[in-house]
């Protein structure tokens, strides 16, 4: 069984504007496909996405933006343009299939560091 979670804020945030679906890849069942749909005109940056156990232990994560003391130190540009779509994949080939998993992601609007809070 698979579950999906996101971190949320009380105030409106990128999580309100981003629609995310996660499913197994059509041809390679060891791959998970993340589909990010931006329902706003603002660019949204995906800082991290991945797989956790049901008790929130990270099994596998893809970190795209690296911060130190809230300063961007390095990155691989991973963003969804206004009203855009982004597809990303994670391999599960070395993950125990018996472990129940949930999926997560961290996002922010381009130009902010809100996902670090």
VOBA-1610 file (N, C-alpha, C; in pm, whole numbers, padded with zeros to 5 digits, always signed):
BEGIN
Unk+00085-00118+00000Unk+00000+00000+00000Unk+00089+00124+00000Unk+00049+00227-00073Unk+00127+00350-00083Unk+00046+00466-00027Unk+00113+00559+00036Unk+00052+00679+00091Unk+00126+00799+00035Unk+00065+00916+00045Unk+00129+01037-00005Unk+00108+01148+00097Unk+00213+01221+00131Unk+00203+01334+00224Unk+00275+01454+00165Unk+00239+01568+00216Unk+00314+01690+00186Unk+00323+01771+00314Unk+00424+01853+00322Unk+00433+01947+00432Unk+00343+02065+00398Unk+00274+02120+00497Unk+00183+02231+00469Unk+00206+02347+00563Unk+00164+02463+00524Unk+00169+02584+00602Unk+00028+02634+00622Unk+00005+02715+00727Unk-00126+02774+00749Unk-00156+02877+00641Unk-00055+02952+00598Unk-00071+03052+00494Unk-00066+02985+00357Unk-00119+03054+00258Unk-00113+03002+00121Unk+00033+02983+00081Unk+00060+02874+00011Unk+00198+02844-00027Unk+00199+02769-00159Unk+00318+02731-00201Unk+00331+02656-00325Unk+00254+02524-00319Unk+00233+02471-00199Unk+00159+02345-00185Unk+00012+02361-00228Unk-00038+02483-00219Unk-00175+02510-00263Unk-00185+02514-00416Unk-00076+02552-00482Unk-00076+02569-00627Unk-00023+02449-00704Unk+00040+02355-00634Unk+00103+02242-00700Unk+00018+02116-00682Unk-00013+02053-00792Unk-00087+01926-00791Unk+00014+01816-00822Unk+00023+01717-00733Unk+00126+01613-00746Unk+00060+01476-00747Unk+00101+01393-00842Unk+00057+01254-00842Unk+00181+01165-00848Unk+00169+01048-00788Unk+00279+00952-00783Unk+00225+00816-00823Unk+00292+00753-00919Unk+00251+00618-00957Unk+00370+00543-01014Unk+00355+00412-01023Unk+00461+00330-01081Unk+00475+00364-01229Unk+00597+00359-01278Unk+00627+00382-01419Unk+00552+00280-01504Unk+00508+00320-01620Unk+00429+00233-01707Unk+00504+00107-01749Unk+00635+00118-01777Unk+00711+00006-01832Unk+00810-00055-01733Unk+00861+00024-01642Unk+00959-00024-01544Unk+00897-00014-01405Unk+00850-00125-01351Unk+00779-00125-01223Unk+00869-00096-01104Unk+01001-00090-01125Unk+01094-00050-01019Unk+01113+00102-01014Unk+01043+00174-01100Unk+01052+00319-01103Unk+00920+00380-01058Unk+00931+00488-00980Unk+00815+00565-00939Unk+00819+00698-01015Unk+00706+00737-01072Unk+00697+00862-01147Unk+00622+00967-01065Unk+00687+01080-01042Unk+00624+01196-00978Unk+00581+01291-01090Unk+00456+01331-01092Unk+00408+01431-01187Unk+00369+01555-01108Unk+00433+01667-01138Unk+00407+01795-01073Unk+00334+01885-01172Unk+00214+01931-01138Unk+00138+02024-01222Unk+00122+02155-01148Unk+00167+02263-01210Unk+00156+02396-01149Unk+00026+02461-01195Unk-00061+02490-01100Unk-00191+02551-01131Unk-00191+02702-01113Unk-00072+02762-01108Unk-00063+02908-01093Unk+00030+02964-01199Unk+00039+03096-01203Unk+00130+03162-01297Unk+00268+03184-01236Unk+00290+03141-01111Unk+00419+03157-01043Unk+00507+03035-01066Unk+00637+03058-01086Unk+00731+02947-01098Unk+00747+02881-00961Unk+00743+02749-00957Unk+00758+02674-00831Unk+00882+02586-00842Unk+00967+02594-00739Unk+01090+02516-00733Unk+01066+02394-00644Unk+01110+02278-00690Unk+01103+02155-00611Unk+01242+02135-00551Unk+01254+02151-00419Unk+01383+02136-00352Unk+01416+01990-00322Unk+01314+01911-00297Unk+01337+01771-00258Unk+01210+01692-00282Unk+01226+01566-00316Unk+01113+01474-00322Unk+01166+01334-00293Unk+01078+01245-00247Unk+01128+01113-00216Unk+01025+01022-00153Unk+01079+00917-00088Unk+01000+00810-00030Unk+01036+00799+00118Unk+00934+00784+00203Unk+00953+00766+00347Unk+00878+00642+00394Unk+00919+00593+00510Unk+00841+00490+00577Unk+00720+00559+00639Unk+00624+00480+00686Unk+00505+00539+00746Unk+00536+00617+00874Unk+00652+00588+00938Unk+00690+00664+01057Unk+00794+00772+01023Unk+00795+00817+00898Unk+00872+00932+00850Unk+01023+00914+00841Unk+01071+00793+00829Unk+01214+00772+00804Unk+01235+00774+00653Unk+01330+00856+00610Unk+01355+00868+00466Unk+01422+00741+00413Unk+01361+00683+00311Unk+01416+00565+00244Unk+01505+00611+00129Unk+01453+00702+00051Unk+01524+00754-00065Unk+01475+00894-00093Unk+01568+00985-00120Unk+01526+01121-00152Unk+01615+01178-00261Unk+01558+01269-00334Unk+01630+01344-00436Unk+01629+01489-00389Unk+01747+01541-00357Unk+01760+01678-00310Unk+01820+01758-00425Unk+01746+01859-00469Unk+01789+01935-00585Unk+01858+02067-00549Unk+01825+02123-00434Unk+01882+02252-00396Unk+01946+02237-00258Unk+02071+02281-00245Unk+02149+02262-00123Unk+02168+02396-00055Unk+02125+02403+00072Unk+02135+02526+00148Unk+02226+02506+00269Unk+02292+02613+00309Unk+02370+02616+00432Unk+02342+02751+00496Unk+02290+02751+00618Unk+02251+02876+00686Unk+02159+02961+00599Unk+02059+02894+00539Unk+01959+02960+00453Unk+02018+03025+00329Unk+02141+02992+00293Unk+02203+03045+00172Unk+02217+02931+00071Unk+02174+02956-00051Unk+02184+02856-00156Unk+02331+02833-00189Unk+02376+02707-00176Unk+02517+02674-00201Unk+02536+02599-00333Unk+02435+02537-00382Unk+02445+02464-00507Unk+02308+02412-00546Unk+02289+02384-00672Unk+02157+02338-00713Unk+02161+02272-00849Unk+02060+02193-00870Unk+02025+02143-01002Unk+01888+02202-01026Unk+01873+02282-01127Unk+01747+02354-01148Unk+01633+02256-01172Unk+01540+02255-01078Unk+01422+02171-01089Unk+01304+02257-01054Unk+01238+02310-01156Unk+01126+02399-01130Unk+01015+02372-01230Unk+00896+02416-01190Unk+00779+02403-01274Unk+00736+02545-01310Unk+00743+02579-01437Unk+00702+02712-01482Unk+00553+02732-01455Unk+00511+02859-01461Unk+00370+02890-01444Unk+00285+02805-01538Unk+00183+02741-01483Unk+00092+02652-01556Unk+00165+02539-01628Unk+00283+02501-01574Unk+00364+02398-01638Unk+00349+02261-01575Unk+00425+02167-01632Unk+00424+02027-01590Unk+00568+01979-01581Unk+00597+01895-01481Unk+00730+01838-01463Unk+00716+01691-01426Unk+00796+01605-01489Unk+00799+01462-01457Unk+00936+01429-01399Unk+00937+01358-01286Unk+01060+01314-01221Unk+01044+01169-01179Unk+01155+01097-01166Unk+01151+00954-01137Unk+01245+00918-01023Unk+01208+00814-00947Unk+01294+00755-00845Unk+01295+00604-00867Unk+01413+00544-00862Unk+01424+00399-00875Unk+01399+00333-00740Unk+01320+00226-00741Unk+01294+00146-00621Unk+01362+00011-00630Unk+01455-00005-00724Unk+01516-00136-00749Unk+01588-00192-00626Unk+01638-00106-00539Unk+01708-00154-00420Unk+01631-00126-00291Unk+01499-00109-00301Unk+01414-00081-00185Unk+01327-00203-00157Unk+01320-00241-00030Unk+01240-00356+00012Unk+01094-00333-00027Unk+01038-00418-00114Unk+00900-00397-00160Unk+00795-00424-00051Unk+00835-00489+00059Unk+00740-00520+00167Unk+00716-00402+00261Unk+00803-00301+00254Unk+00789-00183+00340Unk+00678-00095+00286Unk+00583-00058+00373Unk+00480+00037+00330Unk+00545+00174+00320Unk+00513+00245+00214Unk+00580+00371+00185Unk+00481+00485+00166Unk+00531+00604+00190Unk+00457+00725+00154Unk+00555+00815+00082Unk+00502+00907+00007Unk+00583+00994-00077Unk+00572+01136-00026Unk+00675+01215-00048Unk+00674+01353-00001Unk+00749+01441-00100Unk+00730+01571-00084Unk+00807+01667-00160Unk+00812+01798-00082Unk+00911+01880-00114Unk+00926+02014-00057Unk+00933+02112-00173Unk+00852+02216-00166Unk+00851+02314-00274Unk+00856+02455-00217Unk+00878+02549-00306Unk+00876+02692-00272Unk+00856+02769-00401Unk+00811+02891-00386Unk+00803+02978-00504Unk+00944+03022-00539Unk+00973+03036-00667Unk+01106+03082-00711Unk+01136+03214-00644Unk+01258+03226-00591Unk+01300+03349-00525Unk+01278+03349-00375Unk+01218+03241-00318Unk+01199+03235-00173Unk+01267+03112-00118Unk+01278+03103+00015Unk+01336+02986+00080Unk+01236+02925+00177Unk+01106+02944+00152Unk+01002+02899+00245Unk+01003+02750+00272Unk+01050+02666+00180Unk+01046+02521+00203Unk+01143+02478+00312Unk+01234+02566+00352Unk+01331+02532+00457Unk+01273+02546+00595Unk+01157+02609+00608Unk+01099+02635+00740Unk+01024+02514+00790
//
